[in-house]
């Protein structure tokens, strides 16, 4: 019997993409463990700015079409913290008290 000690690595990057309301498209590439992300503009990945660096965790990004363009939200699946992609940067979504 031969056992393999090959371990499959987790995905280093993920990509989300959607059509925009104007018929164009938007895409974000991201690292699921850091939240670091890039949006596509003119076939170039441009890093999305941060108000503050997120901690290492597990992140998901969802992207959706709006009337004229597209929008995206990033969430830390461990803490529930979330950010919206606005003005070319991630802006934290605040909790109501």
N, C-alpha and C positions, 0 to 999 in steps of 0.2 A: 504494500500500500504506500502510495506516495502522496504526501500532503504538501500543499503549496502554502508558503507563508507570504504570499502576495496580498497586500491590503489595498483595497481600492480607496484612493484619496477622495475626500469630499470635494465638491465643486468649488474651485477657487473663485470663479466668476459666474454670474447669471446675467441674462439679458431679458429685458421686457420691452415690448414694442406695441404700438397701436396707431391706427389711422387717426388723423386729426379731423376736425370738422370741416376744414377747407380742402380736404382730399389729399393733403400731404401726410406725413407720418412723423412720429417721435419715438425715440428709443433711448433707454438708459441701460448701461452696463454697470454692474455693481459687485462688490465683494460681500458675500452673505455674512461673514464673521466680523467685518469691521464697519460696514455701512458705507465705506468709501465708494463714490460713484461718479460716473461720467455721462453726459448727455451727448448726442450726436448733432453736430451742426456742420453743414457743408462737407459731409463725409469725414469729419474729424471728431474724435472723442475729446471732449472738453470737460475737465474735472469740475464737479459741482462744488461750489463754495460752501463752507460750514460756518455757522455762528459760533459753534464750539465743537471740538472733535468728539464724536460719539465713542463710548467705551466698547471694548470687544464684547460681542454678544452674538445673537442670531437676528438677522435683518431680512425683511421682505420688502419689495417695492411693487406697488400696483400702479398702473398707468391707464388713463381713460381719456376718451375723446370728449372735448367740450364743443360748444357751438362753432368756434373759429379755430381752435388750436387743440392742445392736449394738456393734461395735468397729471401730476404724480404725487403719491404719498409713500413715505418710508416708515416702517414700524419695527421697533425692537420687540421681537416676539417673547422675550423673557420679562421685560419690564412693562410693556404696553405703551412706552413713550412713542410719539409719532411726530413726523415732520412733513410739511408740504413744500413742494418744489415751486418756488415763486421768485421772480426777479433773478433768475439764474443761480439761486442758492436754496439750501434747505433751511426752512424756518420752522422752529419748534411749535407744535400745536399744544396750547396750554390746557390744563385741566380746570374744570369749574369746581368751585368749593361749595 
